[in-house]
Amino acid sequence: MTPDDWRERGQYFDWRGHRIFYRVEGAGSPMLLVHGFPTASWDYDKIWDRLAARHRVYTLDMIGYGFSAKPRDFAYSILAQADLFQAFLAREGVTRYRMLAHDYGVTVAQELLARDAGQITSVCFLNGGLFPEVHRPVPAQRLLASRLGPAIAPLMRFAAFRASMHRVWGTHRLDEADARGMWQLVTASDGVRVLPKLVSYMAERKQHRDRWVGALTGARVPLRFINGLVDPVSGAHAVTRYRELVRDPDVVELDGIGHYPQVEAPDAVVAALLDWPPTS
């Protein structure tokens, strides 16, 4: 499915005066999908239908991403994104749900877990910066986060974006159609201009490390970490840290897979999700 097809199957709602894209499909127990940086909910296209065959699946493009609004004057933060998801779930009448999160989204999930009062039944993490001390951002992220970011971001072109994505991919090369689809999501509504603000999440992770890592170490719901081991950003080294800090760590290791398991190895991700946890 192309990003345009994905958008046609979704809808919009208003949040704090901003237009937010979302999709809801399927029947069964609710499952919330949280996407990563710098793309959007379309990242879940290759697993969406199979999840929706078993669950009522909810997702949205966070503010600043994909087909949602990308205001230049917004105070982008993980906390604001968590507020957005809570408002979305309340709007949809969801009171209990399981969660799947990737990349930037794992930090949003950690914040939701830290706030949780019994709504979350389980959390499955894909590759992402769960622990800032072992997160290894690519050069493009470092540049966007620097003082040069606002000047550099508008100059970004597809070739550089594709090269950056290739750096985090596994043994199977990134499909050209997937790369162009991701670029479409980044550039929609002149989105490259807000990338320096979005990437401030790396500093937030350090600032709120105790709260967000504490949400993992103190979790009272089942956690699973599905990890593409050859990801240079949050691969095998993140698994090592996860096993050091998380009690009774449940890890699914994917050999030869990089930063986007749901795109690179959708069958393996679905297999690790559908019958887990067995009693939730």
C-alpha positions in Angstrom: 0.0 0.0 0.0 1.3 3.4 -0.9 1.3 6.3 1.6 -1.6 7.8 -0.4 -3.6 4.6 -0.1 -2.8 4.6 3.6 -4.1 8.2 3.9 -7.3 7.3 2.0 -8.2 4.6 4.6 -7.7 7.0 7.5 -9.4 10.0 9.0 -8.6 13.2 10.8 -9.5 14.8 14.2 -8.7 18.1 15.8 -6.3 18.3 18.7 -5.4 21.6 20.3 -6.4 23.3 17.0 -4.2 20.9 14.9 -5.3 18.4 12.3 -4.2 14.9 13.3 -4.3 11.9 10.9 -5.4 8.5 12.4 -6.5 5.0 11.4 -8.7 2.5 13.3 -9.6 -0.9 11.9 -10.3 -4.5 13.0 -12.1 -6.1 15.9 -11.0 -7.6 19.2 -8.8 -6.4 22.0 -7.4 -2.9 21.4 -3.8 -2.5 20.2 -2.1 0.9 19.9 0.7 1.3 17.4 3.2 4.1 18.0 5.5 5.1 15.1 9.1 6.5 15.1 11.2 9.3 13.8 11.2 10.7 11.1 8.4 8.8 9.4 4.9 8.0 10.4 2.2 5.4 11.0 2.6 4.0 7.4 5.7 2.2 8.9 3.2 -0.4 10.1 1.6 -1.0 6.6 3.2 -4.4 6.1 1.8 -5.8 9.4 -1.4 -3.8 9.7 -3.9 -6.2 8.1 -2.7 -9.2 10.0 -2.9 -7.3 13.3 -6.4 -6.0 12.4 -7.6 -9.5 11.8 -7.1 -10.2 15.5 -7.3 -6.8 17.2 -9.0 -3.5 17.1 -5.9 -1.5 15.9 -5.4 2.2 16.6 -2.7 4.5 15.3 -2.0 8.1 14.3 0.6 10.3 12.8 2.0 12.2 15.7 2.0 16.0 15.5 4.9 17.0 13.2 4.9 13.7 11.3 3.4 12.2 8.2 0.0 13.5 7.3 -0.7 15.3 10.6 -0.2 19.0 11.1 3.4 20.2 11.3 3.2 23.7 12.9 6.6 25.5 13.1 5.7 27.2 16.4 4.7 24.1 18.3 6.7 23.1 21.4 7.4 19.5 20.2 8.1 17.1 23.1 7.6 13.5 24.1 5.3 14.7 26.8 3.1 16.5 24.2 3.0 13.4 22.0 1.9 11.3 25.0 -0.8 13.9 25.7 -1.9 13.4 22.1 -2.2 9.7 22.4 -4.1 9.9 25.6 -6.6 12.3 24.0 -6.9 10.0 21.0 -7.6 7.0 23.1 -10.1 8.9 25.3 -11.9 10.1 22.1 -12.1 6.5 20.9 -13.4 5.2 24.2 -10.4 2.9 24.8 -9.9 2.1 28.4 -7.5 -0.9 28.2 -5.0 -1.6 25.4 -1.8 -3.3 24.5 0.9 -1.3 22.7 3.5 -1.7 20.0 6.1 1.1 19.7 9.1 1.8 17.5 12.1 4.2 17.5 11.0 7.6 18.8 7.7 5.9 19.7 9.4 3.7 22.3 10.0 6.8 24.4 6.4 7.9 24.0 5.4 4.4 25.1 7.7 4.7 28.2 6.1 8.0 29.1 2.6 6.4 28.7 3.8 3.5 30.8 5.0 5.9 33.5 1.6 7.6 33.6 -0.4 4.4 33.4 -3.1 3.7 36.0 -4.1 0.3 34.8 -5.0 0.9 31.2 -2.0 -0.7 29.5 -2.0 -4.5 29.4 1.3 -5.1 27.7 4.0 -3.3 25.7 6.1 -4.6 22.8 9.1 -2.5 21.8 10.8 -2.6 18.4 14.2 -1.0 17.9 14.5 2.3 19.7 16.4 4.3 22.2 15.1 2.8 25.4 18.4 3.7 27.2 20.0 7.0 26.2 23.4 5.8 27.3 23.6 3.2 24.5 21.6 5.1 21.8 23.8 5.7 18.8 22.2 8.3 16.5 23.2 8.5 12.8 25.2 11.6 11.6 22.0 13.1 10.1 20.3 13.1 13.5 23.4 14.6 15.2 23.5 17.4 12.6 19.8 18.1 12.9 20.2 18.3 16.7 23.1 20.8 16.4 22.8 24.6 16.1 23.1 24.1 12.3 20.0 22.0 12.2 17.5 24.8 11.3 19.7 25.9 8.4 20.5 22.4 7.1 17.0 20.8 7.3 15.4 22.8 4.5 18.3 21.7 2.2 17.8 18.0 2.7 17.1 16.0 -0.4 15.9 12.5 -1.2 19.4 11.1 -2.0 20.8 12.1 1.4 17.6 10.8 3.2 17.9 7.5 1.4 21.6 7.1 2.2 20.8 7.8 5.9 18.1 5.1 5.9 20.4 2.6 4.2 22.8 3.1 7.1 20.3 1.6 9.5 19.0 -1.2 7.3 19.8 -4.8 7.6 21.2 -7.3 5.2 18.4 -6.9 2.7 18.6 -3.5 1.0 15.9 -0.9 1.5 13.3 -1.1 -1.2 13.2 2.0 -3.4 9.4 2.3 -3.1 9.7 2.2 0.7 12.4 4.8 0.7 10.3 7.1 -1.5 7.2 6.5 0.6 9.1 7.5 3.7 10.4 10.6 2.1 6.9 11.5 1.1 5.9 11.4 4.7 8.8 13.5 5.9 8.3 16.2 3.2 4.5 16.4 3.5 3.4 19.9 4.6 7.1 21.1 4.3 7.9 18.8 7.2 11.7 19.0 6.8 11.6 22.4 8.5 10.3 20.9 11.8 12.9 18.1 11.9 15.3 20.0 14.2 12.5 20.5 16.7 11.4 16.9 16.5 14.9 15.5 17.0 15.1 17.3 20.4 13.8 14.0 21.8 17.4 12.9 22.1 18.1 15.5 24.7 14.7 14.8 26.4 15.7 11.1 26.8 18.7 12.2 28.8 16.8 14.7 30.8 14.0 12.2 31.8 16.1 9.1 31.8 15.3 8.1 35.4 11.5 8.4 34.8 11.5 6.6 31.4 14.0 3.8 32.3 12.2 3.5 35.6 9.0 2.8 33.7 10.7 -0.3 32.3 12.4 -1.5 35.4 9.2 -1.0 37.5 6.7 -2.2 34.9 3.9 -4.5 36.2 2.7 -5.6 32.8 4.4 -7.9 30.3 7.1 -6.3 28.2 8.8 -7.7 25.1 11.7 -6.3 23.0 11.8 -7.3 19.3 15.2 -6.3 18.1 16.9 -6.2 14.7 20.4 -7.1 15.8 22.4 -5.4 13.1 20.8 -2.0 13.6 23.7 0.5 14.4 21.4 2.8 16.3 19.7 0.4 18.8 20.6 -3.1 17.8 22.5 -5.9 19.7 24.1 -3.4 22.1 20.6 -2.2 23.2 19.6 -5.8 23.8 22.6 -6.2 26.1 21.6 -3.2 28.1 17.9 -4.3 28.2 19.0 -7.6 29.7 21.1 -5.9 32.3 18.3 -3.6 33.6 14.9 -5.2 32.9 13.7 -7.9 35.2 13.0 -11.3 33.5 13.8 -9.8 30.0 11.7 -11.2 27.1 13.7 -10.5 23.9 13.1 -11.7 20.3 16.3 -11.3 18.4 16.2 -11.0 14.6 19.5 -11.8 12.9 20.3 -9.7 9.8 17.6 -7.2 10.5 18.2 -3.5 11.1 16.3 -0.6 12.6 12.9 -1.2 11.0 11.9 -4.8 11.9 8.2 -4.2 10.9 9.3 -3.2 7.4 12.3 -5.5 7.0 10.9 -8.7 8.6 7.1 -8.3 8.9 6.4 -12.0 9.2 8.8 -12.4 12.1 7.3 -9.4 13.9 3.7 -10.6 13.5 4.7 -14.1 14.7 6.3 -12.5 17.8 3.2 -10.4 18.5 0.0 -12.3 17.8 0.2 -14.9 20.5 1.9 -12.7 23.0 1.3 -12.3 25.9 -0.6 -15.5 26.2 -3.0 -14.3 28.9 -3.5 -10.6 28.2 
